[in-house]
């Protein structure tokens, strides 16, 4: 339950701006609750209960209600805020603004008025209703277009509410020229309650500017033209400085432990299988002092279709297997979207790749001196993205980034920002990581974090570390309206995301921070225009370390723990291990697949819950078997990824909108694979 009784949910402290929405008397609770303006926290006002619909009418004076809202709601807001009111809800918004102005308190930055004349020009017929008999009130409301004939019985049941509203309207006469804020007036062209001249009268209520918008609708523009009103509100709250539409995931491809494509990955998740096992024989190991005894590995990492990508045999041998697998995965993501490479070539497509270190480079340099082939084949990090851009003729941004374990989810966030900012019209986001030398490089530094049992037991009391893992994954993104227009098949939509750093809020640089995570989660929710209660599943970073899990669960509980329904939380690392820079995109694809299938896979190795939070008083719950989505309605999930260096990422994703007529996806491609490797490297 919200701590502010006037609001449907508490303000998101991570939001830079809030839009407080005042409904008409008797409006359904969901009137504004389904609104989404990325970057704006939409806060529906719920008037204290009275009457059949659970809403108090304006029986008390608007002034009294306004003073209570100004006292109880406004002090709890952080950042900028705006008011939006429909019908007599607009008058209440006006009254609150007036009270704040009289107190010389910061008021809303803008007042949005939907289907309402200014208070000094009340709708003449409606304001006289309070003196009519009940039957005449019912007939008058129907005649004014406020309800259909079929609602006659419902109107009669609410006649006292209507009479009280009409009385309040007739008595409210604010002082003119009181408002200091600009006003956006929106009305239906066929609204029977007032004329255009009445709307123009809003110019007499403020010293600031007034903009007027007429839409093809009646009195209930708020429902008849909801999307257009949201666009106007996004523009006038400055949220539309970028595209506010969700980002569609139209293509996916992956090579992960135990799965060579998303379909196989879902089978693994659905069946509750673990793909962590002994170190393969084709990896360089130290049999005398092994650091890694188990991990999540991809098969056939040395296989490549060199001819398809125009590589000579010498160049293929010298190129990093991460690059070779990434090229094939990008092609498969294009196939999955039902496209061909020319469809995405050109200056309006970019690629962002999250990665970390290169075992292949470390292994090969002492044996074979570097040359242009090894440099351009992924030896230099920039070529992981650059070579993809070159082959597929992608002329937009080409960026390889490293934020440690959060790199690939950061790549997704950055690609989404480029789409929203209009830099590109299509974007690839990817993660690439291979462990070719399990007993060197990062394994030494991470040895204390590795589970002696070779598994990740996220959120379990016996969690003792994680298993390292590898994989390659790619998603192809477009803005949702563009994807719908182009008949692209859509896996899911990204509604919002955020990245940040812990700064000094953690114990040290490698210890993640609950305050940093909480701040980032709330910023992602605000970016999505979403409330925590709408999230049914969280794909946690969930490494399975005692400290890491404890900090993350504490943060998740603070943000999502008060949800009114169960909020499932799990970690893909329990199935396939920790993919380090590619971990975020692996968890992202798991969440997308869960949204598609409407089921949440089990989080494995979970025995007694970790004591980090009070599970009995939290909405969070770890599924130990595959479960249906925890509640009805639009399915939404969150994905977290935290870097060892203190860089964090969080994304809010949702099931795609219902639609028909999308382009078919291409079937799984058959590659002409051959083995490319350094025999000298393996001989070491």
HUGICOR-V440430 format. One record per helix or strand of 2 or more residues. SS is the DSSP state (helix for helix, strand for strand). FROM is the first residue (numbers start at 1). TO is the last residue. If there is no record, write none. Layout:
<<SS/FROM/TO> <SS/FROM/TO>>
//
This chain:
<<strand/17/22> <strand/40/45> <helix/62/72> <helix/74/76> <strand/80/86> <helix/88/102> <strand/110/114> <helix/124/127> <helix/129/131> <helix/134/143> <helix/149/157> <helix/159/171> <strand/182/188> <helix/196/204> <strand/210/215> <helix/221/224> <helix/226/236> <helix/239/241> <strand/247/256> <helix/262/270> <strand/276/278> <strand/294/296> <strand/303/304> <helix/313/318> <helix/321/336> <helix/341/344> <strand/349/354> <helix/359/365> <helix/372/379> <helix/382/392> <strand/398/401> <helix/404/420> <strand/426/433> <helix/442/449> <strand/468/469> <strand/471/479> <helix/480/485> <strand/492/501> <helix/514/528> <helix/532/534> <strand/537/539> <helix/546/560> <strand/567/570> <helix/573/576> <helix/580/597> <strand/599/600> <helix/615/617> <strand/620/621> <strand/627/628> <strand/636/642> <strand/647/655> <strand/674/675> <helix/679/682>>
//
